[in-house]
Each structure stands twice: as C-alpha cells, then as structure tokens.
Amino acid sequence: MSNPVKPDLSVAIAGVRFKNPVIAASGTFGYGQEYQGCLDVSGLGGICTKGLTLEPRQGNSGRRLYETPSGLMNSIGLENPGIPVFIEKELPRLRELGPVVIANLSGSTGEEYTEGAKLLASSPVDMIELNISCPNVKAGGMAFGLDPNDAASVVRSVRRVCSHKPLMVKLSPNAPNLTAVARSCVEAGADALSLVNTFKAMAIDIYRRKPVFENLSAGLSGPAIRPIALRMVWELWDAVEVPLVGMGGIAGTEDALEYLMAGAAAVQVGSATFTHPPRMNEIILGIAGYMEQNNFVDLESLNIRGLRCQGA
C-alpha cells in the first residue's frame, strides 16, 4: 500500500530552501533559458550557472567536446560574458524561471575571485558555488582545489566579501587528499560542499596521431565516473559536518538515489541533460515515486548514513 502522505522533496542547504534535490549542474545548462521548451525548467530544484569570471572569456580554441565510452570529455575554457554582464542581462531572466539560482564563480587569481564575489554578493543570486578547480596562475597553473592551503586561502578571501551570501565550494576529484581539502574549505567558511568536478583525462586521435584537445588534457564526466564520485561523497560525509551536494554520472533516478542514500543533501545533473533534456524532470518524478512506494516522508529518511540537520 502506498503512503497516504505525499512525500516532501524539499531540502534546505545553508539556509536556502530547494523545492526538490535536483539541480542543473554548472556548464551544462547555460543560464536556463537555453532549455526552455525542452523540459519543465520551473520544476527543477535549482540551476547552477555556467562558470563565471570577472572579465569575459572566449574559452578554449580547438575541439571542446569528445565522447568516450560511458563518458564525455570537455575543454570549454570557461567561456562566459563576465560577471557584470551576467548580472545585468542574464540574471533577471534566470530568476524569472523559478528554481534556486546558484552562481558558479571561477577565477585565475585570488584577486579575481574576490572581486567577482563582491559583485555576486550584492546581486540577487541565492547562493555562490565557488569553483576551485581553476588553475592558480600565480602558483604555476596548479588548481586551487588540489592543495588544502590554497583552497582555504581562496575560500577565506571570498567568505570575507560575501559574509551574508550562502557559499558552496565545488571540489576537484583530482586532489591528492580530498578530505584534507574539504576540511580546509569548511574551516575557512564554506557553508556546503559540492562534489565532484570532472576528472583530468586525455584522448589521442590515432588518425591524426595527435592529442584530441589543444590543452592535452580535459575534464571527464558521465556515468563512467559515478562509482568513484559516489565513494568520495560517502567518505566526506564522515569527514565534515556541512551539507554535501553530489554529482558525477547521474543518468537516472537510481543514480540520484544512490547519492542521496550516501549522504548527499541534493544532487547535480550535468552530462545526462545533453543526451536527454527532460532527464532531470524524470529523476524528480522518480524520486517522488520511490519515496511514496517505500513510505519515505522526507529526503533525510533516504540517507542511510543517519540523520543530519541540513540548515533552516
């Protein structure tokens, strides 16, 4: 017999209330308008914008996408109009769509992050997702998110200028010690963590006898990475006390449920939207159906790790 009480899919993360736990991942959903007509955008829990930088960026030259077995490699290069243009032209239309708006903030120096955060902190975005997988040009190109001290430094500087805006930090799976990086981010002021970003990978065109991407390496996403990303979410749930947002290879309801059971408060869906745009709507309905059939009244009940307050 099904549960007579309709399951509550809402979740609060760092004080922000999401109507459901399914969020469009950064870099795969533009600014929301691009998918109007392909799915019910208003039904999503949240939308995470393309990576935003202080100044406009043209992105990488050469090939940007390359399909692999059960995965997708990308080398986009943070193409975006710059934060001022985003706030003026894209954000008003994005807010009209209805879901929680999360601005993904990127940069190449601590100063760029700080100045970008100042602008976003005074804008009506609901939350900032700090992407620390970007190369730190002052450290020879090593990503901020690979070293606990570098990660803490940029989180601390951003936290200082956006003290009243919820701050979620997006972690790189390429860090030698992801747990140490996660703890350093929380100690520096992160309200939540999202994980994982893409895995560093490579492909070679055997007919041209050259690497596929001009930058040699690219980011791997898709179902191939899901078991590894899921393990990382499981491990970090034990290591930190802030909410976790899981991502990596979610292609259907069962995948999303795995993350929620492993301790994630919500999930982000990326590559699957390219192959089947309505996928996120279907996952939301699937989660609701699973909860109703199995008598789960709220999302916290799905978490097999134990109850943890996610914030008011």
Secondary structure, 3 states (H helix, E strand, C coil): CCCCCCCECCEEECCEEECCCEEECCCCCCCCHHHECCECHHHCCEEECCCECCCCECCCCCCCEEEECCEEEECCCCCECCHHHHHHHHHHHHHHCCCEEEEEECCCCHHHHHHHHHHHHCCCCCEEEEECCCECHHHCCCEHHHCHHHHHHHHHHHHHHCCCCCEEEECCCCCCCHHHHHHHHHHCCCCEEEECCCEEEECEECCCCEECCCCCEEEEECHHHHHHHHHHHHHHHHHCCCCEEEECCCCCHHHHHHHHHCCCCEEEECHHHHHCCCHHHHHHHHHHHHHHHCCCCEHHHHCCCCCCCCCC
